[in-house]
C-alpha cells in the first residue's frame, strides 16, 4: 500500500474515533470501516491485512504515518492498539 493511501487510512481511523469514542481498539475492530471505505477487500484472521501493513511500517520505521497506532512489544509478538489522536 502506498504511503498516501496509509495517510488517508489514518484520516478514516481518526474520524471513526471521533464518532465512536472508543479506547484501545484492536486492528480487527477497525476492519469493517476500512473495508467499507475500500482500503481492503475482506477481513481474514481477525485483522491480518491491517496487522501486515503495521508490521511493514514498523520494519521501515514509518509508523508515524498512522499516528493513532500504539505498539505493545512483547518478547516474541507485538500487540497493536489504536486510539484517537488528541489535537
N, C-alpha and C positions, 0 to 999 in steps of 0.2 A: 504494500500500500504506500502510495506517495505521501510525503510529509504534508502536503497541502490537504490531502484527504484526512489525515490524522488530526490536523488542526481543526478542520470542520467538525470532525467527530467530537472534539473537545467542546465546541460550542453547543452541540446537541446534548452532550452529557451535562454541561452546566445548566442548560435550560431545563432539563429533566429534574435536576436537583432543586432548582428554584421553584418548580411547581410541586414536587413531591415531598420536600423537606425530610429526606432520609439521611441516615448516618452509616458509614462503613458498608457501603454497597459492594457486593461481590460482582465480578465480571458476568457471571451467569444471570444476574438480575438486570443487567443493562442490555442484554442481548435482544429482548423483544423490541425495544425502542430503536436499537441500532439496525435491526433487520427491517423494521418499518420504514426507516429513513434511507434504506438502500446501501448501507455500509457492508452488510453481509447478506448472503442468500438464505442461510439457515443456521441454526444452532445445533451443535452436536457436542456431546460430552460436557455439558454444563459450562458453556462459555469458552471452550477451547479456541475458537477463532480469535477472540479478543485477547486471551492469555498468550497466544502465539505472537501477536503483534506486540504485546507488552514485553515479552522476553526478547524479541528482536530489538525493540527500542532500548531496552536495558543493556544489551550487548553493545549497541552503538553509542551508549551514553547520551541518549536523546529522549529520556523520559520526560524532560521539560516540555515536550510537545503536547503532553496531556497533563497539565498541572494539577488535575483533580486526583491523580493516582498516588497511592502510597504503597510501598513495598515493605512487607514484614519478612525479613530474611531469616530463615531457619538454617540449620546445618546443611540440609540437603535440598530443601524446597523454598520457594518464595510464595507467600500469600499476598494477593493483590486486593486492595480496597480502594474505593472511590469515595470522595467527599466533596461537597460543594466548595468551590473556590470563593473565599470571602474577600471582597474588594473594599 
